[in-house]
Amino acid sequence: MAVDVKIVLAGVGGQGAVLAGGILASSAIKEGLSVRTYGDMGMARRGGSVGSFVNIFDAKGTSATAEGTADLLIGMEPIEAVRYCRYLKKDGTAIVNSYLILPSTVGKKDRKALSDVENTLNFIRKNFKNTIVFDANKVACEIDSLTTNVVMLGAAFSTRKIPVSTETFKHTIRDSFAPKIVKMNIKAFERGYDECNRRSRGGN
């Protein structure tokens, strides 16, 4: 079967969405697949919107990710997940971190409305039935607060949407971090995988 998977990562500056996209791309390349990556950095350095697009395929010429064509959305922050969910197919899968980080560009008068996280998440659930939501920051903080992006990668990997083996994925994680923090990032990946897998089976 031909491989042609489009993945969108959405978050705010400082969450590691670009690094996570790089890990996805490197993993696919290790398995002999072709990759196209590009990003929408917005105002990343000031905590603004960050979007990273990773297309994985086994033949040249895959198209860019147009609206309604992505197979997987990795939403590292709920507001940014809503901003980028327009790229997701109706039958695509959304993995969303419920932890709210209001972008620095949001004015004071809008903060109260945007802080209604449940309303934001319900918008995604209503429009995309294959949606799994969990507090990735909480999971990460049990290991290290800086591992949220890897927790989200583990969660996304559990959907079986990413055409890469677990061994290759972990190998890429080892290559992507300094030796002293590799072990905690492998653990973050495994915890994210287990958390999302449990929720997809109906666990709390």
N, C-alpha and C positions, 0 to 999 in steps of 0.2 A: 504494500500500500504506500502510495506517495506521501511524503511528509510536507506539510505546508501549515505551520502553526504561527499565528500572530498573537503576541503577548503585549499588553500595555501595563506599565507600572506607573502609578500616580501617587505623589506625595508632596511634601514641602521640603525646602532646602534643609539639609542637615540630617534627613532620615536615611540617606543611603540608597535612594532609588536608582541612581545612576550606577553605583557599585553593584547593586543587585542585578541590574540589567547586564552588566559586564560579566558577572558570574554565569548567568544564563547563557550568554553568547559563547563564552569560552568553553563551557561544558558541551555545547552542541558541536563546536568546532573539533573538540577532542574526539568526538564520535564520527567525524567525517562528514558532518552536515554543513550546509552553507548557511550563512547568517547575514542579515541586514539589520543594522541598528541605527537609530537616530533619536534625537530628543528635543523636547520643548522645555528649555531651562527656565523660562520666565524670569523671576527675580529670586533665583535659588539662593544666592548669597545672603539675602535678607529674609529668608524663611518663606519666600513666595512659592508659587506653584512650580512643580517639577513633573514632567512627563517623560518617560523613557519607553521607546518602542523597540521590540525585539521580534524579528521575523525569522523563523527557523524553517529551512526547506531543503529538499534533496535535489533540486534542479534550479538552474539559473533562471532569473527573470520573474521572481515573485513580485507582486505589486506592493506598493506602500499600503499602510493600514488606513483605509478610508473608514468613515463612520459606518458602523454596523457590520464590520468585517472581522473584528478581533475575536479570538477563541477564549482568551483568558484575560481578566482584569485583576491586577494585584493592587488593591487600594490601600496604601499605607496610612491614609488619613481619610476620614469619611467625607469631608467636603470635597477634597480632591478626587475621591472616588466618584462622586456625583458629577464633577466637572468633566471627567474623562470617560464616564460610562457610555457616552454617545458612540464611542468606537466599538463597543461590545455587541456581538450578535445577540439576537433575542434569546437564542438557546445556548449562548455562551455561559461561562462560569465566572462569577465574581467572588474573590476572596478579599474581605474588607476588615481592616483594623478599626475597631470601634473607638479608639482613643482619639479625642479631638485635639487638634492643634490649630488654633485660629491663625491664618496667614497674617503676616505683618501688614499687608495691604488693606485689610478689612478695617473700615472706619468704625468709630465707637457706636454710632447709631445702628449699625448692622450686626454688632457682636451678639446682642441678645437673641435676635432671630436665628442666627447661625449656630448659636450654642445649643439649640434643640437637636441633640444628636439623634435621638430616637426617630424624630420626624425625617431627618436626613437619611437614616438607614432604611426606614420604611419605603422611601422613594425608590431606593435601589431594589429592595425586596419585591416591590410591586411590579417593577418593570423587567426584572430579571429573576426568574424563578430559581435558577441555579446559583443562589447566593449564600455564602457562609460568612457569618460575622463573628468575630471574637476579639478580645482585648489582647492584641499582640504585645503591647507595651507591658502589660501585667506579666505575661509569660516571660518576656525578655528580662524583666527586672529580677526574676528569680534566678537568673544567670548573670546577666550584666545588661544595663540599660542600653548599651550601644549595639546590642545584637538584634534589635527589633526587625531590621531588614532581613536578616538571615532566618529569623522565626517565620516571617512572611513567605520567604522562599520555600521553607519546609512545608508550610501550609499549602502553598500553590502546587508543590510537587506531588502532594497526596491526591490531587485531583486526576492524576494520570494524563493530564493535558500536555505535559512537557516531555518531548520524545528523547529523553536522556536517562541512562541508568543511574541508580542510586550511587553506585560505586564511582562513576565518573563525576557525578555532582559533588560528592564529598572530596574527591581528589582536587577538583577546582577550588573548593573552599579552602583546602590546605594550601593551595598555590596562591590564594588571594590575600592571606593574612600573615602577619608576623608569627613565627613559631610559638611564641608565648601565649598567643590568643587563639590559636587554631582549635584547641580542645574545646573551649567554651563556645566557639562558633559552630562546631560540629554538633555539640549538645543543643544549641539553639535551633539548628536545622531539624534535629530529631524531635525536639519538643513541639515545634510548629507543625511538623508532619503528624504527630500523634494527636495534637489538639484538634486539628482540622479533620482528620480521619474519624475521630470520635464524634464530632459534631455532625459530620455527613451521615453517620449511622443513627443519628437521632439522640446522641448523648447531650448532657447539659454542660 
